[in-house]
């Protein structure tokens, strides 16, 4: 079946069609988090299997999504949004603090969000890779947002005299690449270290990139 089925309109059981649709969408995403992140994975999951896990029908699926890839795309954005919310809260809570303390708190908030559920790590660093040009574009777009956040924070530290006077665009991209690579390998069992050790190492890399010559 191609394209979305037009959902019914009007109230039912005291809820509008849009409210019912939002609830169904969340049920599909919850089932996808389990199947893609802890079960057989995106590539081995069918629409029928997702519907069964969500306790919904295929017709209800096509009322909310066109394809299974749409579900993966929405789930990937949702996991990133959770991490971004944690980072935003940490940034607000560390305003005015020295760069070292601020960045350590911010990155720990990011790591805590992404690694709080192993399914989130798998969605973020494994299941999303190599699916299609569209998904690669989405993954790189969200990575660019993280790179810009790091670059902007580094520039702010430079303006306060806490970091070297240079362009941080390349350093931010290199740091985010390190984060993605190390967390992916750690989640896959290829890195023998605790999460705290990973966080300390990555925070050290970030702070080293800000250090002024001779500091």
C-alpha positions in Angstrom: 0.0 0.0 0.0 1.4 3.4 -1.0 0.5 6.8 0.5 -1.4 7.5 3.6 -5.0 6.6 4.2 -7.2 9.6 5.0 -8.1 9.3 8.7 -11.6 9.6 10.0 -12.8 13.0 11.3 -15.0 14.0 14.2 -15.1 13.1 17.8 -15.1 9.5 19.2 -14.9 8.5 22.9 -14.6 12.2 23.8 -11.4 12.7 21.6 -10.9 14.5 18.4 -9.5 12.8 15.3 -6.2 14.7 15.7 -6.0 13.6 19.4 -6.6 9.9 18.4 -4.1 10.2 15.6 -1.4 11.6 18.0 -2.0 8.7 20.4 -1.7 6.2 17.6 1.4 7.8 16.4 3.0 7.6 19.8 2.0 3.9 20.1 3.7 3.2 16.8 6.8 5.1 17.8 6.9 3.2 21.1 6.6 -0.1 19.4 9.3 1.0 16.9 11.7 2.0 19.7 11.4 -1.6 21.0 11.6 -3.4 17.6 14.3 -1.2 16.0 16.2 -0.6 19.2 16.1 -3.8 21.1 14.4 -6.4 18.7 15.2 -7.5 15.2 16.1 -4.0 14.0 14.7 -1.7 11.4 15.7 -3.8 8.4 14.1 -7.0 9.8 10.9 -5.4 10.9 7.8 -5.3 8.7 4.7 -3.0 8.9 2.7 -6.0 10.0 5.1 -6.8 12.9 5.1 -3.1 14.0 1.3 -3.0 13.9 1.1 -6.2 16.0 3.6 -4.8 18.5 1.6 -1.5 18.7 -1.7 -3.3 19.0 -3.0 -1.4 16.0 -4.1 -2.2 12.5 -2.3 -1.7 9.2 -5.0 0.8 8.2 -4.3 2.8 11.3 -0.6 2.7 10.4 -1.2 4.1 6.9 -3.3 6.9 8.4 -0.2 8.1 10.3 2.7 7.1 8.1 3.5 6.3 4.4 6.3 3.9 4.9 8.2 2.1 7.7 11.1 4.5 6.9 8.9 7.4 8.0 8.6 5.7 11.4 12.4 5.4 11.6 12.8 9.0 10.6 10.3 10.2 13.2 11.9 8.0 15.9 15.4 9.3 15.1 14.3 12.9 15.4 12.5 12.1 18.7 15.6 10.5 20.3 17.6 13.6 19.2 15.0 15.9 20.6 15.2 14.2 24.0 19.0 14.7 24.0 18.7 18.3 22.8 16.2 19.0 25.6 18.6 17.6 28.2 21.5 19.7 26.8 19.3 22.9 26.7 18.4 22.4 30.3 22.1 21.8 31.2 23.1 25.0 29.4 20.5 27.0 31.2 21.6 25.5 34.6 25.3 26.3 34.0 25.0 29.8 32.7 27.8 32.0 34.0 30.0 29.1 35.1 33.6 28.6 33.8 33.9 26.7 30.5 35.3 23.6 32.0 32.4 23.1 34.4 29.8 24.2 31.9 30.9 21.8 29.1 31.4 18.9 31.5 27.8 19.3 32.7 26.4 19.8 29.2 28.1 16.8 27.7 27.2 14.6 30.7 23.6 15.6 30.1 23.8 14.6 26.5 25.5 11.3 27.3 23.0 10.6 30.1 20.1 11.1 27.7 21.4 9.0 24.8 22.7 6.2 27.0 19.9 6.1 29.5 18.2 3.6 27.2 20.3 1.2 25.1 17.6 1.4 22.4 18.3 5.1 22.0 21.9 4.4 21.3 21.1 1.8 18.7 18.6 4.2 16.9 21.0 7.1 17.0 24.3 5.4 16.0 23.4 2.1 14.2 19.9 1.7 12.8 19.8 5.1 11.1 23.1 4.5 9.1 23.0 3.5 5.4 19.2 3.2 5.0 18.7 5.7 2.2 20.0 9.0 0.9 17.0 10.6 2.7 17.9 9.2 6.1 21.6 10.0 5.5 20.6 13.6 4.9 18.5 13.7 8.1 21.3 12.2 10.1 23.9 14.7 8.8 21.4 17.5 9.3 21.0 16.7 13.0 24.7 16.3 13.3 25.1 19.7 11.9 22.9 21.1 14.6 25.1 19.5 17.3 28.2 20.9 15.5 26.8 24.4 15.5 25.9 24.2 19.2 29.5 23.2 20.1 30.9 25.9 17.8 28.7 28.6 19.2 29.6 27.6 22.8 33.3 27.6 21.9 32.9 31.1 20.4 31.2 32.3 23.5 34.1 30.9 25.6 36.6 32.7 23.3 34.7 36.0 23.7 35.0 35.6 27.5 38.7 35.0 27.2 38.4 31.3 28.3 39.4 29.8 25.0 42.0 30.4 22.3 41.2 33.0 19.7 40.5 30.9 16.6 37.8 29.5 14.3 36.1 26.5 16.0 34.1 25.2 13.1 36.5 22.4 12.3 37.2 21.5 16.0 33.4 21.3 16.6 33.0 18.9 13.7 35.9 16.8 14.8 34.5 16.6 18.3 31.0 15.5 17.2 32.7 12.9 15.0 34.6 11.6 18.0 31.4 11.4 20.0 29.5 9.5 17.4 32.3 7.1 16.7 33.2 6.4 20.3 29.6 6.0 21.5 28.8 3.7 18.5 31.8 1.5 19.2 31.0 1.4 22.9 27.4 0.5 22.3 28.5 -2.3 19.9 30.8 -3.7 22.6 34.0 -2.8 20.9 35.2 -0.4 23.6 36.0 -1.8 27.0 35.2 1.2 29.3 32.6 2.5 31.6 30.3 5.3 30.5 31.9 7.6 33.0 35.3 6.9 31.4 33.9 7.7 28.0 32.4 10.9 29.2 35.7 12.0 30.9 37.7 11.2 27.8 35.3 13.1 25.5 35.1 16.1 27.9 38.9 16.1 28.0 39.0 16.3 24.2 36.5 19.1 24.1 38.4 21.2 26.7 41.7 20.5 25.0 40.4 22.0 21.8 39.5 25.2 23.7 42.8 25.6 25.5 44.8 28.7 24.8 48.5 28.3 23.9 50.6 28.1 27.0 47.6 27.5 29.3 
